[in-house]
Amino acid sequence: MSNFLLQGLMSKRTRGSEPTTWTARTSGFGANRVYSVGYDGTYWAIFGTSNVIRTATDATSTWTLNSTGTIPANVDDVKFNGSIWVCAGSSAELSTTTTPAGAWTARTSSFGGGETIDAVAYSDSLWTAFSSYQKIGTASDATSTWTQRTPPAFAMYYGEFGNSTWVAVGAGGNLYTSSDPVAGSWTSRTSSFSTSVIYGIVYGGGLFTAVGASGKLATASSAVGTWTQRTSSFGADTVYRVANNSNFFVAVGAAGKIGTTSSATGTWTQRTSNLGGNFAYCVAHGGGVWVAGADAGALSTGV
């Protein structure tokens, strides 16, 4: 099941309205950063630094510590593809589970010991992991063998799959696409970011939306085609992540900023995030609510 299709199924019955109201929640992370968030239709899971994972069935209520099994010391990204959760991060560490409240199992990622896995993405038949150490690994089964593939030559901070296309983004405004990461064939595209770092990308609503340094945000109907800069509402502040639930888009970034829109190509509006000015690094939607995580354990839910 593709990332976009799964996202649509998870939010189909609860797309609701644009999330204009955000409420601070107690994450239980203390001073630790909330770096990644995911949802599987039953459980929410938030991850961060210092081997911390907490889960909740209601994102607006209590988050429970899960210390069962092994996860990366610092989790940079997490994905759920409809059956398997994968989290990855520091020191080439990658772990999987079928339920985030249960036991996590460490896997051999194929990356070098000191290398960070910055992002993971999936298609119907392939998992792909991206690293700022200019490496890419793939697996048809995330719980089995991961294999290093020929990567594009730049530090990759995020990756996405959508519309039959894999996209890798990162340092220097680089944006590369591939129809087959296993074959290691990647093509450089003009991202419209110049040399500004691209930190995040999502496919949804028939669009790719990429975000990055200096408040930049760009969209493209085809990742291999023309990318157009939009006004993000973040000013010069970095935008770290963007998410979509088929009807709405939410972007998060520096100074705890959150921007929302019903059309990524249209007007983005800043909202009061209640993240206390802490830099926000992750955002996701599910069960009728949005969740954004930030430095200093800050967590906010939007409706």
C-alpha positions as CSV (number, residue, x, y, z in Angstrom):
1,M,0.0,0.0,0.0
2,S,1.5,3.3,-1.0
3,N,2.2,6.1,1.6
4,F,-0.5,8.3,0.0
5,L,-3.1,5.6,-0.1
6,L,-2.5,4.6,3.5
7,Q,-2.7,8.2,4.6
8,G,-6.0,8.6,2.8
9,L,-7.4,5.4,4.4
10,M,-6.4,6.5,7.9
11,S,-8.0,9.9,7.6
12,K,-10.9,9.2,5.2
13,R,-13.6,9.2,7.8
14,T,-12.1,12.0,10.0
15,R,-10.7,14.6,7.6
16,G,-12.6,17.3,9.5
17,S,-11.8,20.9,9.2
18,E,-8.5,22.8,8.9
19,P,-6.6,22.6,12.2
20,T,-6.7,26.2,13.4
21,T,-6.8,25.5,17.2
22,W,-3.7,23.9,18.8
23,T,-3.5,22.8,22.4
24,A,-0.4,22.0,24.4
25,R,-0.2,18.5,25.8
26,T,2.1,16.7,28.3
27,S,4.3,14.4,26.3
28,G,6.2,12.9,29.2
29,F,9.5,13.6,27.4
30,G,10.8,16.0,30.0
31,A,13.6,18.1,28.3
32,N,14.0,15.6,25.5
33,R,13.1,16.6,21.9
34,V,10.0,15.0,20.3
35,Y,11.6,14.2,16.9
36,S,9.1,11.8,15.2
37,V,5.4,11.0,15.4
38,G,3.3,8.3,13.7
39,Y,-0.2,6.8,13.8
40,D,-1.5,3.4,12.8
41,G,-5.3,3.8,13.2
42,T,-5.2,2.6,16.9
43,Y,-1.9,3.9,18.4
44,W,-0.1,7.1,18.3
45,A,3.7,6.9,18.9
46,I,6.1,9.7,19.6
47,F,9.9,9.3,19.5
48,G,12.9,11.4,20.3
49,T,16.3,11.5,21.9
50,S,17.6,9.2,24.7
51,N,15.8,6.0,23.5
52,V,12.4,7.4,24.5
53,I,9.1,6.2,23.0
54,R,5.7,7.0,24.3
55,T,2.3,5.8,22.9
56,A,-1.3,6.8,23.3
57,T,-4.7,5.7,21.8
58,D,-5.9,9.3,22.4
59,A,-3.3,11.9,21.4
60,T,-5.0,14.5,23.6
61,S,-4.7,12.3,26.8
62,T,-2.0,10.3,28.5
63,W,1.2,9.2,26.7
64,T,2.6,6.0,28.2
65,L,6.3,5.1,28.2
66,N,7.3,1.9,26.3
67,S,10.6,0.4,27.3
68,T,10.1,-3.0,25.6
69,G,12.6,-4.0,23.0
70,T,15.2,-1.9,21.3
71,I,14.9,1.4,19.3
72,P,17.6,3.8,18.1
73,A,19.1,6.2,20.7
74,N,17.8,9.1,18.7
75,V,14.9,8.4,16.3
76,D,15.0,10.7,13.3
77,D,12.0,9.2,11.4
78,V,9.2,6.7,11.7
79,K,6.8,5.2,9.2
80,F,3.9,2.8,9.3
81,N,2.9,1.1,6.1
82,G,-0.3,-0.6,7.2
83,S,1.3,-3.7,8.8
84,I,4.8,-2.8,10.0
85,W,6.3,0.2,11.9
86,V,9.9,1.2,11.1
87,C,11.9,3.7,13.1
88,A,15.4,4.7,12.3
89,G,18.0,7.2,13.5
90,S,21.4,7.5,15.0
91,S,24.3,5.0,14.7
92,A,22.8,3.2,11.7
93,E,20.1,1.9,14.0
94,L,16.7,0.7,12.6
95,S,13.9,-1.2,14.5
96,T,10.6,-2.6,13.6
97,T,7.3,-3.7,15.3
98,T,3.7,-4.5,14.5
99,T,2.4,-2.4,17.3
100,P,4.3,0.6,18.8
101,A,3.1,-0.3,22.3
102,G,4.7,-3.7,22.1
103,A,8.3,-4.9,21.6
104,W,10.6,-3.3,19.1
105,T,13.2,-5.4,17.3
106,A,16.5,-4.0,16.2
107,R,17.4,-4.9,12.6
108,T,20.7,-4.9,10.6
109,S,20.3,-1.7,8.5
110,S,23.3,-2.1,6.2
111,F,24.5,1.4,7.1
112,G,27.9,2.0,8.8
113,G,28.0,2.2,12.6
114,G,28.4,5.9,13.0
115,E,26.0,6.9,10.2
116,T,22.6,8.4,10.8
117,I,19.5,7.2,9.0
118,D,17.6,10.4,8.5
119,A,14.4,9.1,6.9
120,V,12.5,6.0,5.8
121,A,9.8,5.7,3.1
122,Y,7.8,2.9,1.5
123,S,5.9,1.9,-1.7
124,D,3.7,-1.1,-2.2
125,S,6.8,-3.4,-2.4
126,L,9.8,-1.6,-1.2
127,W,11.2,0.2,1.9
128,T,13.9,2.8,1.3
129,A,16.1,4.4,4.0
130,F,18.0,7.7,3.3
131,S,21.1,9.0,5.1
132,S,22.8,12.4,5.3
133,Y,26.0,10.3,4.9
134,Q,25.1,10.0,1.3
135,K,23.8,6.5,1.5
136,I,20.6,4.7,0.6
137,G,19.4,1.2,1.7
138,T,16.4,-0.8,0.5
139,A,14.5,-3.8,1.7
140,S,11.4,-5.6,0.3
141,D,10.8,-6.8,3.9
142,A,11.7,-4.2,6.6
143,T,12.2,-7.1,9.1
144,S,14.7,-8.9,6.9
145,T,17.7,-7.9,4.7
146,W,18.6,-4.3,4.0
147,T,20.9,-3.7,1.1
148,Q,23.0,-0.7,0.2
149,R,22.2,0.9,-3.2
150,T,23.9,3.5,-5.4
151,P,22.8,6.9,-4.0
152,P,22.8,10.4,-5.4
153,A,25.9,12.2,-4.2
154,F,24.5,14.6,-1.6
155,A,23.5,14.6,2.1
156,M,19.9,13.4,2.1
157,Y,17.7,14.6,5.0
158,Y,14.4,13.2,3.8
159,G,12.7,10.9,1.2
160,E,9.2,10.2,-0.1
161,F,7.4,8.0,-2.5
162,G,4.3,9.1,-4.5
163,N,2.9,9.0,-7.9
164,S,5.2,6.1,-8.8
165,T,8.2,8.2,-8.0
166,W,10.9,8.2,-5.3
167,V,12.2,11.6,-4.2
168,A,15.3,12.3,-2.1
169,V,15.9,15.8,-0.7
170,G,18.5,17.5,1.4
171,A,21.6,19.7,1.4
172,G,22.3,22.4,-1.1
173,G,18.7,22.4,-2.4
174,N,19.3,19.1,-4.0
175,L,16.2,17.1,-5.1
176,Y,16.7,13.8,-7.0
177,T,14.1,11.4,-8.3
178,S,14.1,7.7,-9.2
179,S,11.7,5.1,-10.4
180,D,13.9,2.3,-9.1
181,P,16.2,2.9,-6.0
182,V,17.3,-0.8,-6.2
183,A,18.8,-0.1,-9.6
184,G,20.5,3.0,-8.1
185,S,19.3,5.3,-10.9
186,W,18.7,8.9,-9.6
187,T,18.2,12.1,-11.6
188,S,18.8,15.6,-10.4
189,R,15.9,18.0,-10.7
190,T,15.6,21.8,-10.4
191,S,14.0,22.1,-6.9
192,S,13.5,25.9,-6.9
193,F,15.3,26.0,-3.5
194,S,18.6,27.3,-5.0
195,T,21.2,26.2,-2.4
196,S,18.8,26.2,0.6
197,V,18.5,23.0,2.5
198,I,15.4,20.9,1.9
199,Y,14.3,19.3,5.2
200,G,11.0,17.6,4.3
201,I,8.7,16.5,1.6
202,V,5.3,14.9,1.4
203,Y,3.0,13.6,-1.3
204,G,-0.7,14.1,-0.9
205,G,-3.6,15.8,-2.6
206,G,-2.1,15.1,-6.0
207,L,1.0,17.2,-5.1
208,F,4.5,16.9,-3.8
209,T,5.2,19.6,-1.2
210,A,8.8,20.3,-0.1
211,V,9.9,22.5,2.7
212,G,13.2,23.8,4.0
213,A,15.5,26.6,5.1
214,S,14.7,30.3,4.9
215,G,11.0,29.6,5.1
216,K,11.0,28.1,1.6
217,L,8.1,25.8,0.4
218,A,7.6,24.5,-3.1
219,T,5.1,22.3,-4.8
220,A,5.0,20.1,-8.0
221,S,2.3,18.0,-9.5
222,S,5.1,15.7,-10.8
223,A,8.4,15.4,-8.9
224,V,10.2,15.1,-12.2
225,G,8.6,18.3,-13.6
226,T,8.5,22.0,-12.5
227,W,8.8,23.0,-8.9
228,T,7.2,26.3,-7.9
229,Q,8.0,28.3,-4.8
230,R,5.1,29.3,-2.6
231,T,4.7,31.8,0.2
232,S,4.9,29.6,3.3
233,S,3.9,32.1,6.0
234,F,7.1,31.2,7.9
235,G,9.0,34.3,6.9
236,A,12.8,33.5,7.0
237,D,12.3,30.7,9.6
238,T,13.2,27.2,8.7
239,V,10.3,24.8,7.9
240,Y,11.3,21.3,9.0
241,R,8.3,19.1,8.1
242,V,5.1,19.1,6.2
243,A,2.2,16.6,6.4
244,N,-1.1,16.1,4.5
245,N,-4.4,14.3,5.2
246,S,-5.9,14.6,1.6
247,N,-7.8,17.7,2.6
248,F,-5.4,19.9,4.5
249,F,-1.6,20.5,4.8
250,V,0.3,21.4,8.0
251,A,3.9,22.6,8.1
252,V,6.0,23.0,11.3
253,G,9.4,24.6,12.0
254,A,11.6,27.0,13.8
255,A,10.4,29.1,16.8
256,G,7.5,26.6,17.2
257,K,5.7,27.9,14.1
258,I,2.8,26.0,12.6
259,G,1.3,26.9,9.2
260,T,-1.9,25.4,7.7
261,T,-3.7,25.5,4.4
262,S,-6.4,23.7,2.4
263,S,-4.3,24.1,-0.7
264,A,-0.5,23.8,-0.7
265,T,-0.3,26.0,-3.8
266,G,-2.5,28.7,-2.1
267,T,-2.4,30.7,1.1
268,W,-0.7,29.4,4.2
269,T,-1.8,30.8,7.5
270,Q,0.2,30.8,10.8
271,R,-1.5,29.4,13.8
272,T,-0.9,29.8,17.5
273,S,1.0,26.5,18.1
274,N,1.3,26.6,21.9
275,L,4.7,24.9,21.6
276,G,6.3,27.6,23.7
277,G,8.6,28.8,20.9
278,N,10.4,25.5,20.8
279,F,11.5,24.4,17.3
280,A,9.1,21.8,15.9
281,Y,10.4,18.8,13.9
282,C,7.5,16.5,13.3
283,V,3.8,16.5,12.5
284,A,1.2,13.9,11.6
285,H,-2.5,13.4,11.3
286,G,-4.9,10.6,12.3
287,G,-8.2,9.9,14.0
288,G,-9.4,13.4,13.5
289,V,-6.4,15.1,15.2
290,W,-3.0,16.5,14.2
291,V,0.0,16.1,16.5
292,A,3.1,18.2,16.4
293,G,6.3,17.6,18.4
294,A,9.2,19.9,19.3
295,D,12.2,20.6,21.5
296,A,12.0,20.4,25.3
297,G,9.3,17.8,25.1
298,A,6.8,20.2,23.7
299,L,3.7,18.6,22.1
300,S,0.6,20.1,20.7
301,T,-2.6,18.8,19.1
302,G,-4.6,20.5,16.4
303,V,-8.2,20.4,15.3
